[in-house]
Amino acid sequence: MRRVLLICLLALSGVGSAQEIYPPGSVLVVAPAQYPFAGVEIGGEFAGSMVTDKSLIQAMAIARQSPNIQGVLDVIIDAESVYERGSVTCYSPNGKKQWVEKVMFNMGGGSARIAEMFSARLAEKVRGKKCP
């Protein structure tokens, strides 16, 4: 019974079909829901990047299941707090953190402007890096 339940959950979540969806050498990019442009801009620095609307946990589960995925990028932009920050973290498919790039200083301009600025600065920082 447990096995049937597990198979049903995997089928519903789409994890079991990860190998058909992603081409070899793919890098999954998990972007913040409120700033999806950041995933596109930062992911554009990596060959084979694919922005996903899934959570980091879901993306890591897919990466573990698919031999075609070479890494997962987690983009975080917090532009609506006292200490605004942005970061990009690269994980290997087994979940090991490979590297992190951060930005923390801004000159104001509202949350949307701060997010755009952080996204551009992070894209510059990750240019030329590999994941993993």
Backbone as ProteinMPNN parsed JSONL, in Angstrom:
{"seq_chain_A": "MRRVLLICLLALSGVGSAQEIYPPGSVLVVAPAQYPFAGVEIGGEFAGSMVTDKSLIQAMAIARQSPNIQGVLDVIIDAESVYERGSVTCYSPNGKKQWVEKVMFNMGGGSARIAEMFSARLAEKVRGKKCP", "coords_chain_A": {"N_chain_A": [[0.828, -1.199, 0.0], [1.948, 1.257, 0.81], [3.844, 1.589, -1.178], [2.302, 1.914, -3.494], [1.038, 4.305, -2.85], [3.289, 6.021, -2.751], [4.16, 5.903, -5.438], [1.944, 7.059, -6.689], [2.055, 9.665, -5.584], [4.52, 10.562, -6.619], [3.934, 10.515, -9.339], [1.948, 12.476, -9.476], [3.368, 14.729, -8.646], [5.215, 15.127, -10.624], [7.863, 14.517, -10.481], [8.825, 12.054, -11.269], [8.947, 12.244, -14.016], [11.069, 13.805, -14.726], [13.353, 13.298, -16.301], [12.552, 13.314, -18.967], [11.903, 15.952, -19.425], [14.048, 17.797, -19.146], [16.88, 18.855, -20.959], [20.222, 17.479, -21.556], [22.829, 18.771, -19.454], [21.462, 20.801, -18.186], [20.673, 23.601, -16.072], [18.866, 24.301, -13.326], [17.006, 27.132, -12.38], [15.922, 28.712, -9.614], [13.785, 31.179, -8.974], [12.799, 34.216, -7.225], [9.35, 34.556, -6.537], [8.101, 37.085, -6.655], [9.895, 38.545, -8.145], [10.447, 37.532, -10.92], [11.967, 38.194, -13.155], [14.575, 38.313, -12.298], [15.525, 35.685, -12.172], [15.612, 35.064, -14.882], [17.456, 36.962, -15.851], [19.811, 36.426, -14.317], [20.075, 33.666, -14.711], [20.595, 33.716, -17.402], [23.301, 33.932, -17.648], [24.322, 31.42, -17.626], [24.929, 28.554, -19.514], [22.403, 26.495, -20.801], [20.514, 27.049, -18.849], [17.428, 26.956, -17.066], [14.619, 28.546, -16.03], [12.579, 27.902, -13.286], [9.355, 27.54, -11.785], [9.18, 26.262, -9.45], [9.773, 25.36, -5.974], [12.843, 25.566, -4.043], [13.297, 23.122, -2.762], [11.701, 21.366, -4.284], [12.978, 21.672, -6.775], [15.505, 20.633, -6.168], [14.809, 17.98, -5.655], [14.0, 17.183, -8.205], [16.432, 17.529, -9.539], [17.982, 15.549, -8.328], [16.748, 13.296, -9.333], [17.068, 13.413, -12.082], [19.524, 12.712, -14.441], [20.277, 14.555, -16.283], [20.412, 17.11, -15.284], [22.705, 19.437, -14.209], [23.113, 21.248, -12.18], [21.71, 23.456, -9.629], [20.465, 26.662, -9.272], [19.823, 28.994, -6.787], [18.079, 31.851, -6.438], [17.838, 34.653, -4.485], [16.15, 37.505, -3.567], [15.688, 40.076, -1.457], [14.038, 42.782, -1.134], [12.433, 44.295, 0.405], [12.835, 44.789, 3.096], [14.445, 46.003, 6.104], [17.21, 45.594, 5.928], [18.137, 45.185, 2.971], [18.879, 42.565, 0.654], [20.575, 40.427, -1.657], [21.146, 37.292, -3.23], [22.869, 34.589, -4.868], [22.952, 31.181, -4.998], [24.729, 28.296, -5.774], [24.025, 24.927, -6.233], [25.031, 21.525, -6.281], [23.594, 18.634, -7.945], [23.287, 16.737, -5.906], [22.807, 18.217, -3.686], [24.844, 19.601, -2.425], [26.34, 22.622, -1.46], [27.92, 24.742, -3.714], [28.923, 27.341, -4.365], [28.477, 30.808, -3.363], [27.194, 33.988, -4.114], [26.822, 37.37, -3.137], [24.936, 40.42, -2.679], [24.49, 43.518, -1.005], [24.203, 46.256, -0.577], [22.411, 49.217, -1.283], [21.075, 52.093, -3.011], [18.569, 53.057, -2.546], [15.238, 53.828, -3.877], [12.88, 52.415, -4.033], [11.272, 49.172, -3.808], [11.017, 47.66, -6.235], [12.887, 48.862, -7.938], [15.228, 48.452, -6.44], [15.329, 45.65, -6.515], [15.736, 45.241, -9.276], [18.252, 46.435, -9.554], [19.813, 44.834, -7.807], [19.543, 42.375, -9.12], [20.879, 42.863, -11.558], [23.468, 43.418, -10.594], [24.09, 40.979, -9.371], [24.05, 39.301, -11.6], [26.31, 40.226, -12.93], [28.264, 39.434, -11.08], [28.165, 36.632, -11.174], [28.902, 36.035, -13.712], [30.703, 34.057, -15.944], [31.1, 32.016, -14.123], [30.683, 28.538, -13.188], [28.13, 26.116, -12.722], [27.487, 23.121, -11.48]], "CA_chain_A": [[0.0, 0.0, 0.0], [2.843, 2.403, 0.861], [4.498, 1.721, -2.47], [1.315, 2.467, -4.415], [0.872, 5.7, -2.468], [4.486, 6.72, -3.179], [4.122, 6.003, -6.899], [0.911, 8.047, -7.017], [2.561, 10.993, -5.243], [5.55, 10.912, -7.591], [3.276, 10.779, -10.615], [1.249, 13.755, -9.369], [4.319, 15.829, -8.487], [5.988, 15.292, -11.838], [9.266, 14.192, -10.244], [9.171, 10.86, -12.028], [9.117, 12.528, -15.438], [12.096, 14.839, -14.859], [14.329, 12.975, -17.321], [12.035, 13.663, -20.288], [11.671, 17.382, -19.538], [15.253, 18.612, -19.142], [17.962, 18.38, -21.829], [21.506, 17.306, -20.865], [23.553, 19.989, -19.099], [20.539, 21.83, -17.692], [20.829, 24.208, -14.755], [17.575, 24.829, -12.887], [17.103, 28.414, -11.704], [14.771, 28.971, -8.75], [13.726, 32.641, -8.841], [11.75, 34.681, -6.316], [8.062, 34.696, -7.216], [7.77, 38.486, -6.89], [10.865, 39.116, -9.081], [10.852, 36.457, -11.839], [12.975, 38.684, -14.106], [15.908, 38.052, -11.742], [15.911, 34.344, -12.597], [15.932, 35.114, -16.305], [18.687, 37.736, -16.024], [20.943, 35.717, -13.723], [20.188, 32.392, -15.415], [21.135, 33.963, -18.731], [24.759, 33.834, -17.586], [24.683, 30.002, -17.598], [24.448, 27.762, -20.65], [21.452, 25.445, -20.429], [19.697, 27.39, -17.676], [15.97, 26.912, -17.22], [13.946, 29.105, -14.863], [11.455, 27.079, -12.861], [8.476, 28.152, -10.783], [9.156, 25.346, -8.308], [10.562, 25.756, -4.81], [14.192, 25.001, -4.02], [13.177, 21.704, -2.378], [11.203, 20.646, -5.453], [14.026, 21.679, -7.798], [16.55, 19.693, -5.749], [14.277, 16.625, -5.855], [14.07, 16.929, -9.648], [17.855, 17.399, -9.897], [18.444, 14.229, -7.874], [16.116, 12.268, -10.151], [17.425, 13.525, -13.488], [20.953, 12.804, -14.721], [20.497, 15.65, -17.228], [20.559, 18.381, -14.581], [24.045, 19.517, -13.647], [23.142, 22.116, -11.016], [20.524, 24.237, -9.27], [20.754, 28.01, -8.784], [18.779, 29.57, -5.943], [18.172, 33.303, -6.457], [17.071, 35.282, -3.412], [16.185, 38.963, -3.533], [14.843, 40.625, -0.404], [14.103, 44.227, -1.346], [11.353, 44.924, 1.16], [13.136, 44.753, 4.52], [15.365, 47.054, 6.531], [18.515, 45.258, 5.349], [17.909, 44.532, 1.685], [19.992, 41.714, 0.249], [20.353, 39.53, -2.778], [22.174, 36.259, -3.305], [22.733, 33.458, -5.78], [23.655, 30.023, -4.472], [24.796, 27.165, -6.698], [24.036, 23.605, -5.596], [25.159, 20.362, -7.158], [22.349, 17.86, -7.874], [23.166, 15.987, -4.65], [22.453, 19.153, -2.629], [26.012, 20.237, -1.834], [26.522, 24.01, -1.856], [29.167, 24.917, -4.459], [29.38, 28.714, -4.162], [27.456, 31.826, -3.079], [27.513, 35.39, -4.402], [25.86, 38.218, -2.427], [24.94, 41.88, -2.734], [23.76, 43.982, 0.169], [24.103, 47.708, -0.477], [21.607, 49.866, -2.324], [20.936, 53.538, -2.867], [17.165, 53.4, -2.493], [14.498, 53.874, -5.128], [11.72, 51.537, -4.004], [11.607, 47.745, -3.85], [11.177, 47.173, -7.606], [14.173, 49.385, -8.427], [16.283, 47.745, -5.701], [15.378, 44.29, -7.054], [16.37, 45.32, -10.598], [19.659, 46.741, -9.336], [20.437, 43.639, -7.243], [19.576, 41.357, -10.161], [21.955, 43.221, -12.487], [24.762, 43.254, -9.911], [24.329, 39.54, -9.192], [24.369, 38.745, -12.921], [27.716, 40.556, -13.168], [29.119, 38.656, -10.184], [28.203, 35.201, -11.533], [29.368, 35.899, -15.091], [31.905, 33.236, -16.082], [31.121, 30.898, -13.164], [30.033, 27.289, -13.576], [27.289, 25.509, -11.699], [28.663, 23.124, -10.597]], "C_chain_A": [[0.873, 1.264, 0.0], [3.482, 2.656, -0.499], [3.552, 2.341, -3.507], [1.112, 3.952, -4.123], [2.078, 6.53, -2.923], [4.519, 6.921, -4.693], [3.097, 7.04, -7.337], [1.395, 9.472, -6.725], [3.631, 11.448, -6.224], [4.941, 11.254, -8.949], [2.581, 12.146, -10.597], [2.222, 14.927, -9.289], [5.151, 16.075, -9.73], [7.45, 14.936, -11.683], [9.696, 13.004, -11.085], [9.43, 11.116, -13.496], [10.213, 13.549, -15.709], [13.062, 14.551, -15.998], [13.84, 13.365, -18.71], [11.987, 15.17, -20.5], [12.961, 18.168, -19.776], [16.342, 18.036, -20.049], [19.265, 18.238, -21.044], [22.206, 18.646, -20.623], [22.689, 21.1, -18.554], [20.94, 22.324, -16.302], [19.469, 24.786, -14.396], [17.806, 26.112, -12.108], [15.804, 28.638, -10.936], [14.786, 30.475, -8.459], [12.644, 33.031, -7.837], [10.463, 34.955, -7.09], [7.743, 36.158, -7.541], [8.731, 39.182, -7.858], [11.336, 38.052, -10.071], [11.894, 36.894, -12.858], [14.389, 38.399, -13.618], [16.405, 36.668, -12.152], [16.315, 34.307, -14.053], [17.268, 35.828, -16.521], [19.91, 36.984, -15.504], [21.155, 34.369, -14.414], [20.763, 32.539, -16.804], [22.653, 33.893, -18.793], [25.244, 32.382, -17.644], [24.089, 29.29, -18.805], [23.512, 26.677, -20.135], [20.588, 25.765, -19.234], [18.218, 27.392, -18.031], [15.344, 27.429, -15.929], [12.736, 28.245, -14.552], [10.628, 27.835, -11.828], [8.366, 27.28, -9.536], [9.979, 25.914, -7.159], [11.944, 25.124, -4.896], [14.141, 23.509, -3.68], [12.694, 20.872, -3.562], [12.257, 20.574, -6.553], [15.147, 20.701, -7.444], [16.079, 18.255, -5.924], [14.331, 16.248, -7.333], [15.518, 16.702, -10.071], [18.417, 16.044, -9.473], [17.926, 13.113, -8.772], [16.614, 12.267, -11.595], [18.942, 13.62, -13.68], [21.292, 13.954, -15.676], [20.741, 16.99, -16.553], [21.919, 18.416, -13.889], [24.129, 20.42, -12.429], [21.828, 22.847, -10.804], [21.005, 25.585, -8.734], [19.563, 28.513, -7.986], [19.002, 31.077, -5.877], [17.263, 33.85, -5.36], [17.25, 36.78, -3.511], [15.175, 39.424, -2.496], [14.989, 42.136, -0.472], [13.066, 44.975, -0.527], [11.576, 44.84, 2.662], [14.118, 45.862, 4.851], [16.743, 46.836, 5.921], [18.302, 44.47, 4.075], [19.138, 43.713, 1.316], [19.582, 40.89, -0.957], [21.463, 38.497, -2.788], [21.822, 35.237, -4.374], [23.576, 32.344, -5.187], [23.578, 28.905, -5.49], [24.886, 25.879, -5.895], [24.277, 22.545, -6.655], [23.87, 19.559, -7.026], [22.179, 17.055, -6.584], [22.907, 16.901, -3.456], [23.621, 19.869, -1.987], [26.164, 21.651, -2.38], [27.892, 24.156, -2.507], [29.759, 26.314, -4.265], [28.185, 29.625, -3.909], [28.019, 33.183, -3.476], [26.416, 36.247, -3.777], [26.033, 39.685, -2.787], [24.088, 42.369, -1.571], [23.527, 45.482, 0.208], [23.247, 48.259, -1.605], [21.529, 51.36, -2.036], [19.465, 53.958, -2.895], [16.478, 53.341, -3.841], [13.279, 52.969, -5.147], [12.122, 50.088, -4.234], [11.811, 47.218, -5.268], [12.521, 47.624, -8.18], [15.345, 48.68, -7.746], [16.44, 46.334, -6.248], [16.052, 44.274, -8.421], [17.875, 45.546, -10.463], [20.408, 45.511, -8.793], [20.568, 42.548, -8.297], [20.722, 41.627, -11.138], [23.319, 43.02, -11.849], [25.093, 41.784, -9.686], [24.698, 38.881, -10.516], [25.83, 39.033, -13.269], [28.643, 39.674, -12.325], [29.233, 37.191, -10.591], [28.698, 34.963, -12.96], [30.681, 35.113, -15.125], [31.999, 32.078, -15.096], [30.419, 29.693, -13.755], [29.196, 26.788, -12.417], [26.958, 24.085, -12.118], [29.948, 23.057, -11.367]], "O_chain_A": [[0.583, 2.223, -0.715], [3.64, 3.804, -0.917], [3.96, 3.191, -4.298], [1.025, 4.763, -5.045], [1.9, 7.637, -3.431], [4.871, 8.001, -5.168], [3.355, 7.817, -8.257], [1.172, 10.38, -7.525], [3.643, 12.613, -6.621], [5.391, 12.182, -9.622], [2.622, 12.882, -11.583], [1.934, 16.005, -9.809], [5.74, 17.147, -9.869], [8.212, 15.037, -12.644], [10.829, 12.965, -11.564], [10.064, 10.298, -14.163], [10.282, 14.103, -16.806], [13.555, 15.494, -16.617], [14.657, 13.718, -19.56], [12.027, 15.628, -21.642], [12.952, 19.126, -20.55], [16.692, 16.863, -19.925], [19.397, 18.823, -19.969], [22.18, 19.536, -21.473], [23.141, 22.242, -18.466], [21.466, 21.575, -15.479], [18.971, 25.67, -15.092], [18.703, 26.176, -11.267], [14.728, 28.741, -11.526], [15.685, 30.977, -7.785], [11.692, 32.282, -7.617], [10.5, 35.525, -8.18], [7.171, 36.441, -8.594], [8.436, 40.274, -8.344], [12.516, 37.7, -10.066], [12.633, 36.057, -13.377], [15.307, 38.257, -14.426], [17.588, 36.501, -12.448], [17.252, 33.601, -14.425], [18.111, 35.355, -17.283], [20.932, 36.917, -16.185], [22.293, 33.977, -14.672], [21.355, 31.6, -17.336], [23.227, 33.804, -19.878], [26.449, 32.139, -17.706], [22.896, 29.408, -19.084], [23.808, 26.017, -19.138], [19.983, 24.865, -18.652], [17.816, 27.772, -19.131], [15.511, 26.832, -14.866], [11.961, 27.9, -15.444], [11.151, 28.669, -11.089], [7.538, 27.545, -8.664], [10.78, 26.83, -7.346], [12.182, 24.248, -5.727], [14.881, 22.72, -4.268], [13.222, 19.789, -3.815], [12.416, 19.535, -7.193], [15.678, 20.02, -8.321], [16.872, 17.393, -6.304], [14.672, 15.114, -7.672], [15.807, 15.801, -10.859], [19.236, 15.461, -10.183], [18.598, 12.097, -8.951], [16.585, 11.231, -12.259], [19.575, 14.522, -13.131], [22.463, 14.287, -15.856], [21.231, 17.919, -17.195], [22.244, 17.54, -13.087], [25.122, 20.37, -11.704], [20.954, 22.861, -11.67], [21.853, 25.636, -7.844], [18.426, 28.463, -8.456], [20.003, 31.532, -5.323], [16.07, 33.547, -5.315], [18.378, 37.275, -3.537], [13.973, 39.197, -2.631], [15.941, 42.704, 0.063], [12.846, 46.167, -0.745], [10.612, 44.822, 3.427], [14.57, 46.58, 3.96], [17.374, 47.782, 5.451], [18.287, 43.239, 4.089], [20.272, 44.091, 1.61], [18.399, 40.69, -1.23], [22.594, 38.79, -2.4], [20.66, 35.047, -4.733], [24.76, 32.528, -4.906], [22.506, 28.596, -6.01], [25.714, 25.752, -4.993], [23.79, 22.649, -7.781], [23.115, 19.78, -6.08], [21.054, 16.726, -6.206], [22.796, 16.421, -2.327], [23.415, 20.677, -1.081], [26.125, 21.868, -3.591], [28.904, 23.749, -1.936], [30.959, 26.453, -4.029], [27.041, 29.272, -4.196], [29.181, 33.487, -3.205], [25.234, 35.915, -3.864], [27.121, 40.133, -3.15], [23.102, 41.736, -1.195], [22.693, 45.935, 0.993], [23.351, 47.815, -2.748], [21.877, 51.819, -0.948], [19.157, 55.1, -3.235], [17.049, 52.87, -4.824], [12.692, 52.775, -6.211], [13.185, 49.811, -4.789], [12.703, 46.398, -5.485], [13.211, 46.843, -8.836], [16.337, 48.348, -8.395], [17.564, 45.865, -6.429], [16.858, 43.386, -8.7], [18.67, 44.926, -11.169], [21.5, 45.188, -9.261], [21.593, 41.87, -8.362], [21.453, 40.707, -11.502], [24.233, 42.505, -12.493], [26.252, 41.386, -9.798], [25.559, 38.002, -10.555], [26.511, 38.181, -13.839], [29.683, 39.224, -12.806], [30.275, 36.569, -10.381], [28.892, 33.818, -13.368], [31.64, 35.452, -14.432], [32.892, 31.24, -15.22], [29.652, 29.814, -14.71], [29.531, 27.019, -11.255], [26.189, 23.896, -13.061], [31.025, 23.051, -10.771]]}, "name": "protein", "num_of_chains": 1, "seq": "MRRVLLICLLALSGVGSAQEIYPPGSVLVVAPAQYPFAGVEIGGEFAGSMVTDKSLIQAMAIARQSPNIQGVLDVIIDAESVYERGSVTCYSPNGKKQWVEKVMFNMGGGSARIAEMFSARLAEKVRGKKCP"}
